[in-house]
């Protein structure tokens, strides 16, 4: 069983970050726009996300992968709780995360939010054997993070725009350390 990280924030009111929501909406409206997609990736990488947890069905251990069942998780004090992992028709798995309480409640008002950094959410996706992290699954602007970007965020990397001598910017992934953010 994979563990969901323990939340690190205690004063989170569950509000969505307006910058994140705006970036995700722009990315959904312009799927071929590299700047919009990169801006969304940057906003996600810096975000606090809510991972929904719910009581596990009694037969969760025996459930078939294609039933969209919840993945089991070891949560302190809640041994019968699990993070929501959905399974697609092709067998691909995705951990769900939300930008805020409104988006989480639109999906399932009975789920409990656990706030985590995007890095922790991406790590949890891999720990649950997921191929993706789906953000705001019930929203028309849902965002699916897969592949290299999911791995980069799980490793704590940020996407940054570097302007070249010609003034044309290029998006690159960079490891961000506490030293590089202190200046």
C-alpha positions in Angstrom: 0.0 0.0 0.0 1.3 3.5 -0.9 1.2 6.2 1.6 -0.2 9.7 1.0 2.2 12.3 2.4 1.2 14.0 5.6 0.0 17.6 5.0 2.4 20.3 5.8 0.0 23.3 6.0 -2.4 23.7 8.9 -3.9 27.1 8.0 -5.1 26.3 4.5 -8.7 27.5 4.0 -9.1 25.5 0.7 -9.3 28.5 -1.6 -7.9 28.0 -5.1 -5.0 30.2 -6.2 -6.5 32.6 -8.8 -3.2 32.6 -10.7 -3.2 28.8 -11.0 -6.9 28.7 -12.1 -6.2 31.4 -14.7 -3.2 29.6 -16.0 -5.1 26.3 -16.3 -8.0 28.0 -18.1 -5.6 29.7 -20.6 -3.8 26.3 -21.2 -7.2 24.6 -21.8 -8.2 27.4 -24.2 -4.9 27.2 -26.1 -3.6 23.6 -26.2 -1.1 24.3 -28.9 0.3 27.5 -27.3 3.7 26.7 -25.8 3.7 29.8 -23.6 0.2 29.1 -22.2 1.2 25.4 -21.6 4.5 26.3 -20.0 2.9 29.0 -17.8 0.4 26.4 -16.6 3.2 24.0 -15.8 5.0 26.7 -13.8 1.9 27.5 -11.9 1.2 23.9 -11.2 4.8 23.3 -10.0 4.5 26.1 -7.4 0.9 25.2 -6.4 -0.7 23.8 -3.3 -3.1 21.0 -4.4 -5.8 19.1 -2.5 -5.6 15.4 -2.8 -9.0 13.9 -2.0 -9.2 10.9 0.4 -12.2 8.8 1.0 -13.2 5.8 3.0 -12.2 2.7 1.1 -14.9 0.3 0.0 -14.9 -2.9 2.0 -13.8 -4.9 -1.0 -11.2 -2.4 -2.2 -8.4 -5.0 -2.1 -10.3 -7.3 -4.4 -11.6 -4.6 -6.8 -10.6 -4.9 -10.5 -8.4 -2.1 -11.8 -10.9 -1.1 -14.4 -13.6 -0.4 -11.9 -12.2 3.1 -11.1 -11.7 2.1 -7.5 -9.8 4.0 -4.8 -6.2 3.0 -4.2 -5.4 1.9 -0.7 -3.3 4.2 1.4 -1.8 4.1 4.9 -3.0 7.3 6.5 -2.1 7.9 10.1 -5.3 7.4 12.2 -7.3 6.5 9.1 -6.4 2.9 8.1 -9.5 2.6 6.0 -9.0 5.8 3.9 -7.5 6.0 0.4 -6.6 8.6 -2.2 -8.7 8.7 -5.3 -7.1 7.0 -8.2 -9.1 6.5 -11.4 -8.3 3.9 -14.0 -9.0 4.5 -17.7 -10.3 2.0 -20.2 -6.8 1.4 -21.5 -5.6 0.6 -17.9 -3.8 3.9 -17.4 -4.1 5.2 -13.8 -4.3 8.8 -12.5 -4.2 10.3 -9.1 -6.8 13.1 -8.6 -5.9 16.5 -7.2 -7.8 19.8 -7.0 -7.0 23.5 -7.0 -9.4 24.2 -4.2 -12.4 23.1 -2.2 -15.0 24.3 -4.8 -13.5 22.1 -7.5 -13.1 19.1 -5.1 -16.7 19.4 -3.9 -17.9 19.7 -7.5 -16.4 16.2 -8.0 -17.3 14.6 -4.7 -18.5 16.6 -1.7 -18.0 13.6 0.6 -14.2 13.4 0.0 -11.7 14.9 2.5 -9.1 17.3 1.3 -5.4 16.8 2.1 -3.3 19.8 1.1 0.1 19.1 -0.5 2.6 20.8 -2.7 2.6 19.8 -6.3 5.9 18.0 -5.7 4.3 15.8 -3.0 1.2 15.2 -5.2 3.4 14.1 -8.2 5.4 11.9 -5.8 2.1 10.4 -4.5 1.0 9.7 -8.1 4.1 7.7 -8.7 3.7 5.9 -5.4 0.2 4.9 -6.3 1.4 3.5 -9.7 -0.3 6.3 -11.6 0.7 7.5 -15.0 -0.9 10.9 -14.5 -2.0 13.6 -12.0 -5.4 14.9 -13.1 -6.2 18.3 -11.6 -9.8 19.4 -11.3 -11.2 16.4 -13.1 -14.9 17.7 -13.0 -13.9 21.1 -14.3 -14.1 22.0 -18.1 -10.5 23.2 -17.7 -9.2 20.0 -16.1 -5.5 19.6 -16.5 -3.6 16.3 -17.0 0.0 16.1 -16.0 1.9 13.1 -17.4 5.3 12.0 -18.5 8.4 14.1 -18.2 6.6 17.1 -16.7 5.1 14.9 -14.0 8.5 13.5 -13.2 10.2 16.9 -13.2 7.7 18.2 -10.7 8.1 15.1 -8.6 11.8 15.9 -8.4 11.1 19.5 -7.4 12.1 21.1 -10.8 10.5 24.4 -12.0 9.9 25.4 -15.6 11.4 28.8 -16.4 11.6 31.1 -19.4 15.1 32.1 -20.4 15.4 35.0 -22.8 18.1 34.7 -25.3 20.2 37.4 -26.9 17.6 37.7 -29.7 14.9 38.4 -27.2 13.2 35.1 -28.0 12.4 33.1 -24.9 12.9 29.5 -24.4 11.3 27.3 -21.7 13.6 25.1 -19.7 13.3 22.8 -16.6 15.6 23.8 -13.9 16.4 22.4 -10.4 15.4 25.0 -7.9 17.4 25.0 -4.6 16.8 27.1 -1.5 20.0 29.0 -2.4 18.6 30.0 -5.8 15.3 31.2 -4.3 17.0 33.2 -1.5 18.4 35.9 -3.8 
